[in-house]
Amino acid sequence: MADSTITTRDSTLEGDRAPWLASAPFDLFLIIAPAFISSLVVILFADRLSDYDYLPLWAWIAFVLLVDVAHVYSTLFRTYLDSDAFQRNKGLLITIPLLCWMVGSLLYSLGALAFWRALAYLAVFHFIRQQFGFVSLYARHEPSEFQPFKRLDGLAIYSATIYPLLYWHCHMPRNFNWFIKGDFFVLDSFSTLTEFGLWLYLLIIGAYFAKEIYLIKKTGYFNLPKNLMVAGTALSWWIGIVFLDSDLAFTMTNVLSHGIPYMALIWLYHHKPKESSVSSGIGRGVTMTRNFIMTYLPAFLLFLFLLAYLEEGIWDGLIWREHGQIFAFFYKFPEITDPTFLAVLIPFLALPQSVHYVLDGFIWRIKDRGSIWTA
């Protein structure tokens, strides 16, 4: 999710600069709290979690299947399942999956690691930009005195995410990976970079909070959700990557602080006031189905969970063969091992993720007020 400005149900009235996207309870519970709660759990149970260099099945289901994979499909409600958005951006929505598949197949033909490495760094960029986007959303109604310091807000988010990643690259091997073992470059010979990076990180974070204190005293305005978002990002990325070398700890902090807020934002965007539109033909049926699902939270979540289960079942049946306990039906499929076939199949199976990463830069970033995707 990139920098954007959003108008929600709590749209500000003249002179009202409330920063919440929906309301304090909604934002605090679904957008801000996941980073703090997951980090607190890791801190409290650090001794137990440090023993995990793998994900137990319950954790894989709870965090990977039901959050990480499921949240990817929520993008459908702003793109392919939105008949207006699809009609206005049909060329883009058809071209991007084709390009992702073609580029992915080309990379995989050069070697499986080349594909997974490219996808991992694309995912990292997406995760970082989501945090940057939320900070930008929460800063949308700040007083004019805050405007000259916008770049420092961005630097704070980038330092809070990039320094832990630098530490990760310079302290290999870790007990966790982004997708597969070895998908990140190893920078062990540049370990001194972390010392310089740490001082730079602390300098930027210190400057950010000094700026906030100065502006609070000058204007009397305190942007609670923005500052909580910066603090939560710094905390969860540090705890999940630097504080503990644990696959379970990393997955918990990384996935929950990313996937839950994303799904909450999709839900919120659908329910914001907007002009009604009339679709016809197939578009009307798609719109009716979409509106039904987005009217009832259990239907919304069940839809995402079913798609996530279907995707992971196909992956496990054809490729991984790791979770037969929950994907027994998919083991009726033949396991694919032919390298040529895999170069076509794996980038195709990864399309939900790669398309999600790429499309996310469009559906939140466009600022043309006439665009269906104006956030």
N, C-alpha and C positions, 0 to 999 in steps of 0.2 A: 504494500500500500504506500503510495507516494504522497507528497505534499498536496494538500487540498483544503477546500473550505466547504463545510457541510451545514446545511440548514435542517434542523430536526424539529420534532414536535414541540420542544421547548425553545423555539426560535426567540432570539432576544428581541425585546421591545426597545424602543429608543431610550437610551440611558441605562439599560439593563445589560450588563456585560457578563452574565453567568456563563461560565465556560463549559458546563456539562453538555454532553452530546444528547442525552435523554433526560436523566435526572440523577441526583446524587446516589440514590440506592442502586439504580441500574448500572451506572458507570463504575461505582466502587466495587460492586459485587462481581460483575461479569467482565469488565475491561481491565481494571487496575488490580484487584485482589489476587488473581491467579499467580502473578509473579511473586507476590509477598507470601502467599500461603504455601506455594511449592517450595520456596526458599526456606521458610520457617520449618517445614517438615524435614527438609534435608539437614538443617542445622541441628534440630532436636534429635534426629535419629542417625547422625553422622557415623557413629560407631557401627551400626548395623548395615547401613547403606554402603560403607566402604568395602564391604566384602563382595559386592556385586560387580563382577566384570562381565556380566551378561544380564539379559532381561528375562525374569521369570515370566511364565505364560500369562499370569494375571495382569502383570504390569504391561506386557505387550498389548493385551486386549484393551486395557483401560486407557493407556496413553497413546499408543501407536494407532491401533485400529479405530477406536471410538473418538479420538480427537485429531491426531495428526492426519490420518488418511481422510477421515470424515470431513474435516473443515475444508479440504480442497474442493469438495463437491458443492459447497455452499456458493462458490463462484458462479455456478450455473444459474442462480436466481438473479444475477445481474447481467447475464449474457445470453446463453442459449435457451433458457426457459423464459426469458423476457422477450415476448414477441416484438415489442417496439424496438428494443435494443438490438435484437437480431436483424430485423429488417433494415434498420439504419446503418448497421455495421456488418452486414453480411459478408462483404469481401474480406474484412479483417478477421472475422470469426472463422472463416473457412481457410484462409491462408495461413494463419498462425499454426494450427495443428499440423498442416502439411509441411510447413517449414521445420517445425520442431521434430517431426518424424524423419524428414530427410537429413537434417543436420545430425540428429541423434544416430541414425544408421551409419552415416559417414564416419562419425567419431567412433562408433562401436567397431566398425570394420578396421579401424586403426589399432584397436585393442579395447577390451572391456574396460580397463582402467581409465582410458581417455574419456569414455562416455560418462562413467560414474563420477569422475573428477570434475568434468564440466558441469554436470547436473548438481553436484554438491556445492560448487561455488555459486552457481545460479541461485540455489536455495538459500545460501548464506546471505547473498545480496538481498533477496526477497525478505528474509527475516529482519535484517537490519533496517530496510526501508519501511517495514511496517511500523517499527518503533518510531522512526522519524516522522512517519505520517500521523501517528496518533498525537505526538507532541505538537505538530503543526495544527491539527484539528483543535486541540485544546487551547492553542494560542490565538485562535481566530478572532477573539473579541478583546484582546488585550489593549490597554490604552496606548496612545501614540508614542508615549515615552519608551515603550518596550521595543518598538520597531527597529531601532538601530542595533539591537542586540540579537536579532533573529539568527544570525550566523553562529552565535555562541550556543544557542539552543541546539542547533544541528551538530556542532562540534561535540557537545556534551553527549549526545546520543551515539555519535560515531565512535567516540573514545570509549564509551561504556560497553560497546559491543566489539570493536576491533581489537582493543588491548587483550581481552580474554582469548580471542582467536589467535592473536600473535603468540601469546603464552602457550596455547595449544600446539601451534606449529613448531615452537622451539622446545617443547618438552614431550617429544615422542619417545616411545609409544604411550598412548593413553589407553585406558580400559573402555573407551567408547570411540565410535566413528560417526561420521554424519550419515553415510549410507553403507559403505563397505570398508573393510580394512584397507588402508593406504590411499583413500580417496583425497586426502589432503597432502600437500607437499610437506616434506620434512625439512625443517630449518634448524636442526640441532647445532650446526656449526655457527649459527648466528644467534646463539642463546643470549649474548650480551645485549641484543636488541631489546629484550624484555626489560632490562634495567632502565634503559633510556625511555622505552615505551611506558613504563610504570610512572616515571617522573612526569612525563608529558601528560599522561592520563590524569594523575593527581592534580597537576597544574590546571588543566582544562576544567575538571569537575569543580575544583576550588574556585576558579574564576566564575563558573556558572552560578554557584550558590552565593558568591559574594555579590554578583550582579543582581540576583534576586533580592537579597537583603537590602541593597542600595535602592532598588526600585520600589520595594515595599515601603521603605521609609519616605521615599519621594512622592509616591502616588497613593499610598494606602491600599493598593490593590495586591492581593495575593491569589495567585492562580493555583489552587490546591490540586486539581487533577493533573495539570501539566507537570508540576513538581513531583507528584507521586509517580507519574509515568517515568520520568527520568530516574528517580530513585529506585523504582521497581525494576527497571531495565538493568541498571548498574548492579543491583543486588543479585538478581536471578542469573545474569550472565557470569558474574564472578563466582557465585556459589556453585553453579552447575558445571563450570569449566575449570576454574582455578582452585577453589577451596577443596574440592573432593574429586578424586580420580575414580569415579563410579559411573558405570553405564546407566544404572537405574536413576541416580541423582541427576545426571545430565539430561536424560530423557524426560524426567518429570519437570524440571525447571524449564527446559527448552520448549517442550511441546505444549504444556498447559498455559504458559504465558504468551504463546503465539496463537494456538488454535482456538481457544475459548473466546478471547477478545475478537478474533476475526469473525467467528460465527455470530457473535453478539452484534457486531457492526452490520453484518448482512441483514440480520433480523431487524435491526433498528432502521436501516435504510429503507427496507420494504414498507415499514409502517409510518414513515414520515409523510406529511401532507404533500401531495403532488397532483398535477392535473390528471384527470382520468382519461383513458383512451379506449377506443373501441376497436377490437380486433375481429377479424372475420376468418372463416374457413378453419384451417388447421391451427392458425394462430389463436383463435378464440378458444379452442379446446385446450391448448397448451396454457393459455392465460388462466383459464378456469381451474385447471389442475394446480398450477403454480400458486394461485391465490388461496386455494383450499389448504395446501400444505403450509403456506406461510401465515395462515390464520390460526392454526393450532400448533403450539410448540411441540407437543409429542409427535405430531405428524412430520414436522420439520426435522426433528432429530432422528426419527425412525427412517425417514427417506435417506438421510445422510449415512446412517449406520448400515442400511441395506446395501447401498452402493459401495461403501467401504469394504463390507464383508465380501461382496461379489468380486471386487477388484483383487483383494488380498487372497481370496480363494483361488482365483485364476493364476496369480503369481505363484502361490504355493504348490498348486497342482502341476504347473508346467515347468517351473524353474527351481524354487527354493527347497521344497520338500522338508519343511521345518516344523510345521504346526498341524500335523495330521489329526491331532485330537479334535480340532474344531473345523477342519477342512477335509474330512474324510471323503465326502462326495466328489471333490475336485481331484482326488487321486485316481479317479477313473480315467482322467486325461493322461496321455503319454508324457513322460518327462522329456523335455527338449534339450538336447545336448549338441546338436549340429551347429558349429560356429557360424556358418553362413545364414542359417535360419535365425539364430539368436541375434544376429546383427540387424535383422528386420523386426523380429518379435519384441525384443526387450525395449527398444525405443518406442515401439507402439504401445506396449503395456504401461510405459512411463509417461504417456501423453497427459493423463490427468494432472500429474505433478508439473511437468514442463510447461504445459499450456497455462496452468494456474499461475506459475511464476511470471510468465511473460504477460499474460492478460492483466494481471494485477497492476502493472504499470500503466495500463490504459484506463481501467474502469474507475480508478480513484484520482488520476492525475489530471485529466482533461478539465480545463477551467472555462471553456466556452459555455456561456450560460444557456446557449441553445442546444447543447448536446444532451442526449439522453443519459450520458454517463457523467454529467457534471455532478461532482460529489458535494 
